[in-house]
């Protein structure tokens, strides 16, 4: 079979013309479908919250001391207490199960990450041989639940 009869000047020019039409139509379609970039983008600063680095603090349960000038008891420094800040520590990177109620047999609400900081809102409660505190993430009120004090360390507030 001889292909020379198919490769004449008109066949080559016709195929180049079709290729050029396809290329131009592709470029036009791409130009119409891509979003236009506005030159007036501007600058939008990001909010940044600094969380202090974790420190090792011995685990101590709260012992309220009565202040005669105040109607409410105060908590000694370095102890877990309502309104104080704690962070998860001692889980070796595994995280801590935050539960719906105090106790080992209650539902796990979420897993708190190592060094994650929480605010203590309630407690203490004793259940299943552990002291439990109700903690809430200061950046997300939905991240809340009961945590065992064995894996909480006191940190200074902001």
DOFI-21596 format. One line per field, with one value per atom (N, C-alpha, C): residue in one letter; x, y, z negated. Coordinates in Angstrom, 2 decimals, decimal comma. Each point is the difference from the previous one (the first is absolute). Layout:
REM DOFI-21596
residuo <- c(A; ...)
east <- c(X; ...)
north <- c(Y; ...)
up <- c(Z; ...)
This chain:
REM DOFI-21596
residuo <- c(X; X; X; X; X; X; X; X; X; X; X; X; X; X; X; X; X; X; X; X; X; X; X; X; X; X; X; X; X; X; X; X; X; X; X; X; X; X; X; X; X; X; X; X; X; X; X; X; X; X; X; X; X; X; X; X; X; X; X; X; X; X; X; X; X; X; X; X; X; X; X; X; X; X; X; X; X; X; X; X; X; X; X; X; X; X; X; X; X; X; X; X; X; X; X; X; X; X; X; X; X; X; X; X; X; X; X; X; X; X; X; X; X; X; X; X; X; X; X; X; X; X; X; X; X; X; X; X; X; X; X; X; X; X; X; X; X; X; X; X; X; X; X; X; X; X; X; X; X; X; X; X; X; X; X; X; X; X; X; X; X; X; X; X; X; X; X; X; X; X; X; X; X; X; X; X; X; X; X; X; X; X; X; X; X; X; X; X; X; X; X; X; X; X; X; X; X; X; X; X; X; X; X; X; X; X; X; X; X; X; X; X; X; X; X; X; X; X; X; X; X; X; X; X; X; X; X; X; X; X; X; X; X; X; X; X; X; X; X; X; X; X; X; X; X; X; X; X; X; X; X; X; X; X; X; X; X; X; X; X; X; X; X; X; X; X; X; X; X; X; X; X; X; X; X; X; X; X; X; X; X; X; X; X; X; X; X; X; X; X; X; X; X; X; X; X; X; X; X; X; X; X; X; X; X; X; X; X; X; X; X; X; X; X; X; X; X; X; X; X; X; X; X; X; X; X; X; X; X; X; X; X; X; X; X; X; X; X; X; X; X; X; X; X; X; X; X; X; X; X; X; X; X; X; X; X; X; X; X; X; X; X; X; X; X; X; X; X; X; X; X; X; X; X; X; X; X; X; X; X; X; X; X; X; X; X; X; X; X; X; X; X; X; X; X; X; X; X; X; X; X; X; X; X; X; X; X; X; X; X; X; X; X; X; X; X; X; X; X; X; X; X; X; X; X; X; X; X; X; X; X; X; X; X; X; X; X; X; X; X; X; X; X; X; X; X; X; X; X; X; X; X; X; X; X; X; X; X; X; X; X; X; X; X; X; X; X; X; X; X; X; X; X; X)
east <- c(0,84; -0,84; 0,89; -0,31; 0,81; -0,71; 0,67; -0,58; 0,36; 0,82; 0,42; -1,16; -0,97; -1,14; -0,86; 0,06; -0,77; 0,74; 1,30; 0,79; 0,34; -0,99; 0,25; -0,10; 0,24; 0,04; -1,33; -1,14; -1,32; -0,38; 0,40; -0,30; 0,80; 1,27; 0,84; -0,50; -0,31; -0,52; -1,35; -0,85; -1,31; 0,15; 0,90; 0,18; 0,62; 0,93; 0,55; -1,07; -0,90; -1,10; -0,94; -0,34; -0,88; 0,68; 1,29; 0,73; 0,02; 0,19; 0,01; -1,37; -1,08; -1,36; -0,25; 0,43; -0,17; 0,79; 1,22; 0,82; -0,62; -0,47; -0,61; -1,29; -0,84; -1,25; 0,30; 1,03; 0,38; 0,44; 0,81; 0,45; -1,15; -0,97; -1,16; -0,84; -0,23; -0,81; 0,70; 1,30; 0,74; -0,09; 0,08; -0,09; -1,36; -1,06; -1,35; -0,32; 0,57; -0,38; 0,85; 1,20; 0,82; -0,50; -0,03; -0,46; 1,00; -0,53; 0,85; 0,61; 1,28; 0,68; -0,07; -0,54; -0,14; 1,34; 0,43; 1,28; -0,08; -1,20; -0,17; -0,28; 0,90; -0,22; 0,11; 1,01; 0,16; 0,67; 0,10; 0,68; -1,00; -0,07; -0,91; 0,83; 0,17; 0,80; -0,72; 0,76; -0,56; 0,04; -1,00; 0,00; 0,90; 0,81; 0,94; -0,14; -0,20; -0,08; 1,23; 0,74; 1,22; -0,37; 0,39; -0,21; 1,37; 0,19; 1,32; 0,45; 1,31; 0,59; -0,29; -0,12; -0,30; 1,17; -0,35; 0,98; -0,45; 0,94; -0,37; -0,39; -1,21; -0,51; -0,53; 0,37; -0,52; -1,52; -0,63; -1,45; -0,44; -0,88; -0,49; -1,49; -0,76; -1,43; -0,24; -1,10; -0,30; -0,42; 0,56; -0,39; -0,35; -1,29; -0,37; 0,42; 0,45; 0,32; -0,97; -0,47; -0,97; 0,72; -0,40; 0,50; -1,08; 0,31; -1,06; -0,56; 0,74; -0,49; -0,86; 0,05; -0,79; -1,08; -1,10; -1,10; 0,25; 0,86; 0,26; 1,42; 0,19; 1,34; 0,93; 1,29; 1,01; 0,81; 0,63; 0,78; 1,47; 0,80; 1,44; 0,65; 1,09; 0,70; 0,56; -0,02; 0,53; -0,97; -1,25; -1,00; -1,11; -0,66; -1,11; -1,20; -0,65; -1,19; -0,89; -1,23; -0,97; 0,48; -0,02; 0,48; 1,46; 0,73; 1,42; 0,20; 1,23; 0,37; 0,83; -0,31; 0,74; 0,33; 1,01; 0,31; 0,20; -0,26; 0,14; 1,49; 0,42; 1,41; 0,10; 1,10; 0,26; -0,69; -0,51; -0,66; 0,94; 1,25; 1,01; -0,47; -0,69; -0,46; -1,29; -0,55; -1,23; -1,24; 0,04; -1,17; -0,83; -1,01; -0,83; -1,47; -0,69; -1,44; -0,75; -0,70; -0,85; -1,40; -0,59; -1,24; -1,21; -1,18; -1,26; -0,33; 0,52; -0,21; 1,23; 0,16; 1,15; -0,11; 1,08; 0,03; 0,58; 0,58; 0,64; -0,98; -1,22; -0,98; -0,98; 0,26; -0,89; 0,46; -0,87; 0,27; 1,15; 0,88; 1,08; -0,56; 0,13; -0,52; 1,00; 1,28; 1,06; 1,33; 1,06; 1,34; 0,79; 0,43; 0,83; 1,45; 0,67; 1,38; 0,97; 1,16; 1,07; 0,33; 0,11; 0,32; -1,15; -1,20; -1,15; -0,45; -0,35; -0,34; -1,52; -0,48; -1,43; -0,20; -1,23; -0,41; -0,86; 0,26; -0,77; -1,30; -1,15; -1,29; -0,76; 0,33; -0,73; 0,88; -0,36; 0,71; 0,49; 0,69; 0,38; -1,10; 0,01; -0,85; 0,87; -0,26; 0,76; -0,83; 0,62; -0,68; 1,06; -0,22; 0,87; 1,47; 0,22; 1,36; 0,75; -0,68; 0,64; -0,77; 0,70; -0,64; -0,25; -1,23; -0,42; -0,32; 0,37; -0,30; -0,71; -0,98; -0,69; 0,79; 0,51; 0,85; -0,64; 0,30; -0,52; 1,17; 0,10; 1,05; -0,31; 0,97; -0,29; -0,28; 0,36; -0,20; -1,22; -0,62; -1,15; -0,84; -1,15; -0,86; -0,56; 0,00; -0,52; 0,98; 1,26; 1,01; 0,01; -0,94; -0,17; -0,36; 0,44; -0,33; 0,83; -0,09; 0,67; 1,33; 1,04; 1,35; 0,57; 0,78; 0,64; 1,16; 0,09; 1,03; 1,40; 0,11; 1,31; 0,74; -0,74; 0,61; -0,18; -0,21; -0,15; 1,10; 0,59; 1,03; -0,46; 0,23; -0,40; 0,94; -0,58; 0,78; -0,52; 0,84; -0,49; -1,01; -0,94; -1,00; 0,59; -0,74; 0,52; 0,14)
north <- c(-1,17; 1,17; 1,24; 0,94; 1,20; 1,18; 0,59; 1,12; 1,35; 0,03; 1,27; 0,74; -0,74; 0,67; 0,73; -0,43; 0,65; 1,19; 0,10; 1,07; 1,05; 0,67; 1,08; 1,34; 1,07; 1,33; 0,38; -0,33; 0,40; -0,75; -1,24; -0,77; 0,56; 0,30; 0,55; 1,37; 0,88; 1,34; -0,10; -0,90; -0,18; -0,48; -0,96; -0,50; 1,07; 0,82; 1,11; 1,04; 0,25; 0,94; -0,49; -1,29; -0,56; 0,06; -0,32; 0,07; 1,43; 0,98; 1,41; 0,40; -0,42; 0,31; -0,61; -1,24; -0,66; 0,72; 0,43; 0,71; 1,33; 0,75; 1,31; -0,17; -0,98; -0,20; -0,45; -0,80; -0,40; 1,19; 0,87; 1,19; 0,94; 0,12; 0,85; -0,58; -1,29; -0,64; 0,14; -0,20; 0,15; 1,44; 0,95; 1,41; 0,37; -0,60; 0,31; -0,68; -1,18; -0,75; 0,34; 0,53; 0,35; 1,29; 0,06; 1,23; 1,13; 1,18; 1,17; 0,35; 0,30; 0,38; 1,51; 0,44; 1,42; 0,59; 1,11; 0,59; 0,68; 0,28; 0,69; -0,99; -0,96; -1,03; 0,59; 0,77; 0,62; -0,93; 0,45; -0,75; -0,31; -1,25; -0,41; -0,64; 0,67; -0,58; -1,18; -0,96; -1,19; 0,19; -0,56; -0,01; -1,12; 0,27; -0,98; -0,07; -1,21; -0,20; -0,75; 0,59; -0,62; -0,88; -1,28; -0,92; -0,31; 0,19; -0,22; -1,44; -0,18; -1,33; -0,83; -1,33; -0,84; -0,04; -0,03; -0,17; -1,14; -0,61; -1,10; 0,57; -0,29; 0,43; -1,22; -0,21; -1,17; 0,06; -1,17; -0,08; 0,08; 0,94; 0,22; 0,26; -0,52; 0,29; 1,33; 0,63; 1,32; -0,10; 0,88; 0,13; 1,46; 0,33; 1,40; 0,55; 1,24; 0,69; 1,15; 0,22; 1,06; 1,32; 0,99; 1,35; 0,77; 0,51; 0,66; 1,26; 0,61; 1,21; -0,30; -1,24; -0,38; -0,98; 0,03; -0,91; -1,38; -0,09; -1,28; -0,47; -1,31; -0,49; 0,16; 0,17; 0,11; -1,29; -0,26; -1,21; 0,38; -0,80; 0,26; -0,15; 0,75; -0,06; -1,40; -0,45; -1,30; -1,14; 0,27; -1,04; 0,22; -1,09; 0,07; 0,57; 0,97; 0,60; 0,59; 0,26; 0,57; 1,38; 0,23; 1,26; -0,03; -1,03; -0,12; -0,66; 0,07; -0,59; -1,26; -1,03; -1,26; -0,43; -0,84; -0,57; -1,50; -0,72; -1,45; -0,33; -0,87; -0,39; -1,43; -0,67; -1,34; -1,10; 0,29; -1,03; -0,60; 0,45; -0,49; 0,14; 1,09; 0,26; -0,69; -0,82; -0,74; 0,88; 1,08; 0,82; -0,52; 0,75; -0,33; -0,05; -1,07; -0,10; 0,96; 0,94; 0,93; -0,59; -0,18; -0,79; 0,87; -0,57; 0,71; 0,14; -0,88; 0,06; -0,58; 0,26; -0,52; -1,53; -0,69; -1,46; -0,62; -1,19; -0,69; -0,67; -0,26; -0,71; 0,94; 1,30; 0,95; 0,22; 0,60; 0,21; 0,98; -0,31; 0,91; 1,03; 1,28; 1,08; 0,33; 0,11; 0,25; -0,34; 0,03; -0,28; 1,31; 0,40; 1,19; -0,35; 0,89; -0,23; 0,34; -0,62; 0,29; 1,49; 0,67; 1,43; 0,93; -0,53; 0,86; 0,65; 1,28; 0,78; 0,11; -0,11; 0,09; 0,90; 0,48; 0,74; -0,94; -0,04; -0,85; 0,72; -0,67; 0,62; -0,66; -1,27; -0,69; -1,12; -0,45; -1,11; 0,43; -0,81; -1,36; -1,00; -1,10; -1,15; -1,23; -0,90; -1,23; -1,14; -0,75; -1,15; -0,97; -1,28; -1,06; 0,18; 0,54; 0,15; 1,20; 0,91; 1,20; 1,23; 1,14; 1,29; 0,59; 0,48; 0,48; 1,49; 0,72; 1,42; 0,24; 0,88; 0,38; 1,12; -0,24; 0,97; 0,43; 1,23; 0,58; 0,67; -0,22; 0,65; 1,49; 0,87; 1,45; 0,52; -0,72; 0,45; -0,62; -1,02; -0,69; -0,60; 0,61; -0,44; -1,41; -0,49; -1,34; -1,08; 0,33; -0,97; 0,06; -0,73; 0,02; -1,38; -0,31; -1,29; -0,24; -1,20; -0,36; -0,68; 0,43; -0,53; -0,44; -1,08; -0,50; 0,92; 0,34; 0,92; -0,60; -1,32; -0,63; 0,48; 0,49; 0,41; 1,49; 0,78; 1,45; 0,69; 1,02; 0,80; 1,46; 0,67; 1,40; 0,86; 0,93; 0,98; 1,40; 1,02; 1,35; 0,45; 0,82; 0,53; 1,07; 0,40; 1,00; 1,37)
up <- c(0,00; 0,00; 0,00; 0,82; 0,15; -0,66; -1,03; -0,74; 0,60; 1,01; 0,59; 0,65; 0,46; 0,63; -1,05; -1,23; -1,08; -0,59; 0,17; -0,58; 1,05; 0,50; 0,93; -0,74; 0,72; -0,58; -0,64; 0,58; -0,51; -1,27; -0,10; -1,22; -1,18; 0,24; -1,08; -0,42; 0,94; -0,34; -0,71; 0,42; -0,65; -1,43; -0,25; -1,36; -0,90; 0,53; -0,79; -0,31; 0,94; -0,24; -1,08; 0,03; -1,03; -1,37; -0,04; -1,27; -0,53; 0,88; -0,43; -0,53; 0,66; -0,49; -1,37; -0,21; -1,29; -1,09; 0,29; -0,96; -0,38; 0,98; -0,27; -0,80; 0,34; -0,76; -1,43; -0,22; -1,36; -0,82; 0,59; -0,72; -0,33; 0,89; -0,24; -1,14; 0,01; -1,06; -1,35; -0,05; -1,26; -0,49; 0,89; -0,38; -0,56; 0,51; -0,48; -1,32; -0,25; -1,21; -1,21; 0,15; -1,15; -0,64; -1,34; -0,65; 0,19; 0,07; 0,17; -1,36; -0,02; -1,24; -0,13; -1,14; -0,23; -0,42; 0,59; -0,39; -1,36; -0,52; -1,29; -1,11; -0,21; -1,01; -1,39; -0,28; -1,30; -0,99; -1,25; -1,07; -1,10; -0,40; -1,07; -1,12; -1,14; -1,08; -0,65; -0,47; -0,65; -1,51; -0,68; -1,46; -0,48; -1,00; -0,51; -1,51; -0,51; -1,44; -0,45; -0,92; -0,50; -1,20; 0,06; -1,10; -0,58; -1,32; -0,58; 0,17; 0,07; 0,15; -1,25; 0,17; -1,15; -0,99; -1,27; -1,07; -0,88; -0,67; -0,89; -1,35; -0,41; -1,29; -0,71; -1,26; -0,70; -0,12; 0,10; -0,07; -1,47; -0,27; -1,36; 0,10; -0,94; -0,01; -0,71; 0,33; -0,55; -1,46; -0,79; -1,40; -0,20; -0,08; -0,16; -1,36; 0,00; -1,25; -0,14; -1,18; -0,24; -0,22; 0,76; -0,16; -0,75; -1,19; -0,79; 0,67; 0,93; 0,66; 1,21; 0,49; 1,17; -0,41; 0,73; -0,30; 0,59; 1,04; 0,65; -0,35; -0,12; -0,31; 1,20; -0,26; 1,05; 0,03; 1,14; 0,18; -0,04; -0,70; -0,09; 1,37; 0,21; 1,28; 0,24; 1,26; 0,35; -0,19; -0,35; -0,16; 1,02; 0,35; 0,94; -0,73; 0,62; -0,60; 1,07; -0,36; 0,94; 0,43; 1,31; 0,56; 0,39; -0,43; 0,33; 1,35; 0,47; 1,29; -0,24; 0,77; -0,06; 1,42; 0,10; 1,31; -0,17; 1,07; -0,01; 0,04; -0,91; -0,03; -0,52; 0,35; -0,48; 0,78; 1,19; 0,80; 1,03; 0,03; 0,95; 1,45; 0,29; 1,35; 0,39; -0,87; 0,31; -0,09; -0,78; -0,21; -1,17; -0,37; -1,16; 0,42; -0,40; 0,28; -0,91; 0,61; -0,75; 0,04; -1,18; -0,12; -0,31; 0,24; -0,22; -1,47; -0,85; -1,45; -0,66; -1,29; -0,74; -0,08; 0,33; -0,08; 1,25; -0,18; 1,11; 0,95; -0,45; 0,82; 0,70; 0,00; 0,67; 1,43; 0,79; 1,42; 0,22; 0,95; 0,38; 0,97; -0,34; 0,83; 1,11; -0,36; 0,97; -0,66; 0,79; -0,52; -0,02; -1,20; -0,15; 0,33; 0,70; 0,43; -1,13; 0,01; -0,95; 0,08; -1,16; -0,15; 0,37; 0,27; 0,28; -1,30; 0,06; -1,19; -0,14; -1,26; -0,31; -1,22; -0,16; -1,18; -0,85; -1,31; -0,90; -0,35; 0,21; -0,27; -1,15; -0,32; -1,07; -0,55; -1,19; -0,61; -1,38; -0,66; 0,36; -0,33; 0,73; -0,30; -0,02; -0,94; -0,09; 0,58; 0,92; 0,60; 0,55; -0,23; 0,52; -0,41; -1,20; -0,50; 0,55; 0,67; 0,56; -0,45; -0,01; -0,22; 1,39; 0,22; 1,32; -0,06; 1,06; 0,14; 1,32; -0,01; 1,23; 0,65; 1,21; 0,69; 1,32; 0,40; 1,24; 0,72; 1,29; 0,80; 0,09; -0,27; 0,03; 1,40; 1,02; 1,37; 0,65; -0,65; 0,59; -1,11; -0,29; -1,10; 0,22; 1,24; 0,26; -0,42; -0,19; -0,48; -1,52; -0,60; -1,45; -0,50; -1,22; -0,60; -1,24; -0,55; -1,24; 0,30; -0,72; 0,19; -1,33; 0,00; -1,21; -0,37; -1,29; -0,48; 0,14; 0,12; 0,12; 1,25; 0,99; 1,27; 0,26; -1,06; 0,14; -0,81; 0,58; -0,68; -0,01; -1,11; -0,14; 0,83; 0,75; 0,77; -0,34; 0,16; -0,28; 1,04; -0,42; 0,91; 0,90; 1,01; 0,94; -0,63)
